[in-house]
Amino acid sequence: MRITPIRYVRDIETSNRFYAMLGLTEQAAATSGTWAELRGDGGGLGLHIAAAPSTHLDAGAVSLQFTSDEKLEPLAGRLASAGFAPSAIIDETFGRFFTVTDPDGYVLQVNEADEELQSISYETRESAALKP
């Protein structure tokens, strides 16, 4: 299981330049300008536009994203059995995920690692998803 903090920002490009000065390099970005994935020697940081629908409205908010190496169904089942109610599994251009609320009320996102999907460029995945 890998953990990626997601920093919600007002401007992806400006934030990307700032974090580059701290030594992070862009690994992937949406052509729509809504998110970017940055990496450094000690880990990674996701940037997500704060004004996009269904995201945190506060620029400056931080959330956690987990990437599971196992399929999501067994993980969601274990959480549900323990009394935590995961959302339905959603299929997006970046892969499958669900959300779940932790004991303190924070919503976490759990993604399924999909090496085959990740080997396809984001632009290809994004354009395929936009086709009617």
C-alpha positions, 0 to 999 in steps of 0.5 A: 500500500502506497500513500500519496498526499494530495494538496488542493491548490488554486493554480496547478502550474504555479504550484508545480513551479513552486514544488519544483524549486523544492526538488519535486519533478512532474511525473504526470499531469492532466492536459485539462490542468486539473491535477499533476503528480510530482515525485522526489527522492523521499516520496510523492505529492499530488496536486489537484485543482481546488475549484474543480467540482466534487473536490475540496473547495478550500485551496490549501486542503490536504487529503490522503490517497492510498494505492492498493496492490490488491484488488479493491473488492476484498479490501472494501469487503474487509472495511465493510465487515469492520463497520466502515462503509466504503463507497461503490468502486468507481472506474475513472481514466486513472483507474478504479477507486473507492472512498471511505471515511476514517474513524475521525470523519476524514474521507480517504481515497483508495486506488487500485494499482494497475501497472498496465493502465499506468503504462499508457500515457495520461493523454491517451487514457484521457482522450479515450475516455472523452470519445462518445 
